[in-house]
Amino acid sequence: MRIGIVCYPTYGGSGVLATELGKALADKGHMVHFITYQQPVRLNAFHANIYYHEVQVPTYPLFDFPPYESALSSTMVDVILNQKLDLLHVHYAIPHASTAYMAKQIVSKQGRVVPFITTLHGTDITLVGRDKTYAPIVTFSINESDAITAVSENLRDETYKYFQIEKDISVIYNFVDTQRFSRREMPHFRNAIAPNGEKILLHVSNFRKVKRVPDVVKVFAKVRQEIPSKLLLVGDGPDRPTIECLCRELGICEDVRFVGKQEQLEDVMSISDLFLLPSDYESFGLAALEAMAAQVPVISSNAGGLPEINIPGQTGYMSNVGDVDGMAAHAIKLLQDDALLAKLRKGALTQAQRFHINNIIPQYEALYEQVLQQQ
Ligand code: GMT
């Protein structure tokens, strides 16, 4: 198939998932065309079946807000017609579903029928999409999609709850390449972070409010009182100054490392003992799944779709959102008990294997076939 993939190219679960999906489809012989405003972060190597089309957004003094959606739709039209795409698969509803709808209408005037599939990822529904400024267009463009997928049952249910959706939403879970994330011994790296054999706790996110990174720091401060440990914070975002202030207030700066946006996440995960994800909401929690693939148990909140991947006592533990004491107690219990830690590490890997890339990609391919047959 000739598939157009539209996503956000930046660090963030939806872009990562879309890029990994495109790479896996290309490995299976499909022609994959990425259409984004910047090279996606995980699209970092040449592949004979992968093409990249950058969306250019011309500016003009009249534009306080350059019309990105128009530029994106026009680029979609260009790629559909010139690369003879069979379908478009857009990730994150805003604005990708409405721009795909527009492109579909335009190419139909030239006799081309090109269906589009919309994958909902989380905040496009639960946070931004629900804002009344966006809700009408989100509802309309989801309903106009030829197929809709959500990355967890929770996200599917939330979508039905908040929007008038008249179509079926299929749940196709996020996936992980367990080979890539398989745990490797990296003593030099580990020693550089934890020279005295300290435990390493890890958090990876875009440091937005919804991630509750201050809770990560508070949990770590409690763990550190009981167990010599270090905290690795991977990523960056708007809450960073608040987080740095909190570290100073708690007097724990020398044990907290901000390592910024990292591409080699598998290395960071390989040296970690525990992954912390106390989010207000997570449709899925892709970073937690990648951590599990590296045999890192997860201490998380029980929000959104997290109970669909983090199984208490098997892959980690869960607490209510904001229950810093509960999360810290779980972390301390786990890090003090080598046998329990070993059991959960094994359980985490077993769980990651259920979401193996090879189990999930065929579900997308089957959906594409089904959509094409319906045209
Ligand atoms: O978590 C974010 O803020 C990024 C966001 C995105 O769209 O890039 O992530 C969402 O999609 C990921 C991939 O499907 C999910 O694993 C995340 O749970 C989801 N984030 C939220 O629901 C907050």
Boltz pocket constraint, residues with backbone or C-beta under 6 A from the ligand:
constraints:
  - pocket:
      binder: B
      contacts: [[A, 11], [A, 12], [A, 13], [A, 14], [A, 15], [A, 17], [A, 92], [A, 120], [A, 121], [A, 122], [A, 123], [A, 151], [A, 174], [A, 206], [A, 208], [A, 210], [A, 281], [A, 282], [A, 283], [A, 284], [A, 285], [A, 286], [A, 287]]
      max_distance: 6.0
